[in-house]
Amino acid sequence: MSDFYTRPSGNFPPAVRNLIMINVLVWVAQVLYDPKINLTSIIGLWPIGSEEFRPWQIITHMFAHAAYGMDIFGQPSGGIIFYHILFNMFALWMFGRILENVWGSKRFTIFYLICGLGAAAAHLAMQYYMGDQNLAVGASGAVFGILVAFAMTFPNTELYIMFIPVPIKAKWAVLGLVAIDLFGGVSKFSGDNIAHFAHLGGALTGFILLKIWNKNNRRTLY
């Protein structure tokens, strides 16, 4: 697996398009069915050992997003939420399409799913260690793997980050995001409902996987 495939450049390559469509369709289903059967609680990721935990949640949680404001028990408690899926899908499109054009759809999809699984493993491990019982949903772990892969493959690409008036190279921008999540995960601020260790797990999984794939293909890095 040392040779990378380069597909014709496309703004909406098939894997990214299909992943976004699945995420959006699941989110719409959550909006429709959360008030009736609390679908988010069924497909979101509960801690291992919890009465609500089901094995399929390790997969389904990465295609679900916050659809309504939720309390710590996963019960809808507010209006419809758009920002969670919007930011994740925007990042998936912005960075994922570039990687898919370089890698091809099959490798990109495999990478994305493995990063999502790595995020789930890290999150469940830290929940067990800290005794956290919160529900987790979102593609953020897999997306963080994509961000790390982009920064490793195109480290000097300049990015414009919201509220920062100057461009930042991808390697420093992503390193900064990882540092913020590490700080947030360790600090455990009151009211913070972000799954920081899921982000870190996805980022670490992406880093390790890309290093393995590029072990004999150094020209694609740095």
N, C-alpha and C positions, 0 to 999 in steps of 0.2 A: 504494500500500500504506500509506496514511496513516491509514486508519480501522481501529480494532481491533474485533474481534468478541467479544461477551460471551455465552457459552453458559450455560445453566442450571447453577447451582453443583452440583458433584458431588465426592464424596470419592475416587472412582476413575474419572476420565474415561478414554475409550477409548485415547488415545495413550499415556498414562502406563501404563495397565494392560497394553497390548500390549507396550510396551518392557520392562516388568518381567518379563512372561511369557517373552519371548524371551531375556532375560539369564539368567533362572533355568534355562530349558531348556538353554541352552548350557553353563551351569555344571554341571548334572547330567550332561550328555554328557561334559564334561571329567573329572568324578569317575569316570565309568564307563570311559572309554576312554584316559585318560592312562597307566594302567599297561600298556596293550596297545600303543597306537600313538603315545603322547605327543601327543594332540590339541592341547594348549595350544601346543606348539611349531609346529604347522601353522597355527593360526589367529591366534596372537599376532603382534605386529609386531616384525620383525627389522630391523636397520639396512639401508638401501639399500647394495648392494655386497656384503652378506653372502650366502653360498651358500644360506642358509635363507630369504632374503627372497622373497616372492611378492606381486604387485600386490594380490591380494584381501585381504591382511592389513591394508591401510589401512582397510578397512571392518570386517572380522571382529574385529579386536582390540578394538573398542569394545563388543562384545557378549560378550567373554570376560573371565573374572576368574581370579585365582589360586585354583586348586582344591586343589593340594598345595603344600607347601613346595618351592621350586625352587632349583637352583643357578644360577650366572650364565649357564650354557649352556642353560637352559630345561628341564633334566632334573628330574623329580620327585625330591625328596629329603627328604620329611617327611610328616606327617599331613595330613588334609583341613583346608582353611582355609575358615572361614565369614565372618570379619569383613570381608573385602574386598568381597564382593558385598552383604553385609548393610548396611554403611554407605552404599555407593553407591545401592542401591535405596531405602533409607530417605530419603536426601536427594532422590532423584528424585521419590519420592511426596510428600514434605512440601512441596517448593517447586514441583515441576513441575505438580502438579495445580492449583495456584492460577493459574499462568501459562496453562495450557491452558484453564481456565475463562474467562480473559480473552481469549485470542487465538483459541481454536478449535483443533481437533486438527491440521488440516493445517499451519497456521503453526507450531504448537509442534513438530511432528515435523520440519519443515524446519529450524527453528532448532536443535534438538537434534543432528541429523545434521551440519549445517554446523559446529557447535562441535566435534563429534568429529573432523571432518576437519581443522579448524584445529589441534586438539591434536596430531593425528598429524603434521602438517606441521612444527609447532614442535619436536616431539620428534625427528623424523628429522633436522632441520637441526642441532640441538644435538648429536645423536649423531655426525653427520658432522664437526662442528667439533671435538668433544672426543675423537673416536675411541672412543666407547663402543660395546660390542658386546652389551649386555644385551637380553633380550627384554622387551617391554612388553605388558601386557594391562590392560583395565579401561575402565569408562565414566566414569572420573573427569574426563577432559578435558571431555566433554560436560556432565557434572554441574556442573563449575565454570562453564561458560557459563550454565547455568540459575541458579546462585547469583548470578552477576553481574547477570543480567536481573532477578531478584527484587529485589536490592538497588537497582537503578536504578528499578524500577517502584514499589516499596514501601519507600523508603529509611528511613523512620522507624518501621517495624514493629519492635517489641522482641522479641528472641529470647533464649532461655535456652540458653547453651552449657555443655556438660559441664564440670564442675569449676569453673565461674565462678558465684558465688552471686548475681550481680546481672544483670538483663536488659541486653542490648546492642542498640542499633539496628542494623538489617540492614546499612546502609551501612558502619558501622564494623566489624562482624563479618566481612563479606566482604573488606573492605580488609585486615583483619588476616590472614585466611587467605592472601590473595595475597602479602602481605609475608613471611609465613612460608615460602611456597613459593619466593619469589624468593631469600630467604636460604639456604634449603636447596639450591637449584639452583646457586647461586654457590659455596657453601662446600664442597659435595661431601664430606660426612662419610663416613668409612669405615663400610661396612656399610649405608649408606642405599640402599635399593632402590626408593625412590619416584621416579616419573617427574615430577619437579617442573616441567619445562618443558612437558610435556603439559598439566598443570593450567593453567599460565600461558598456553599457547597457546589452550586452550579459553576461558579467562576473557577474553583479549584479543579473540578472535573474537566472543564473545557481546557484549562492549561495543561493538565496531565495528558489528556487525549491528543491534543494537538502536538505536544512534544513527542509522543510516541509515533504519531503519523509522520512527523517530519524528521524522525531520527536519522534517516539516510538521505534527506532532501533539504539540506541547510540553505540552499539558494532561495527557498520560499520564505525564509524568516529574516527579519531585521535587515 
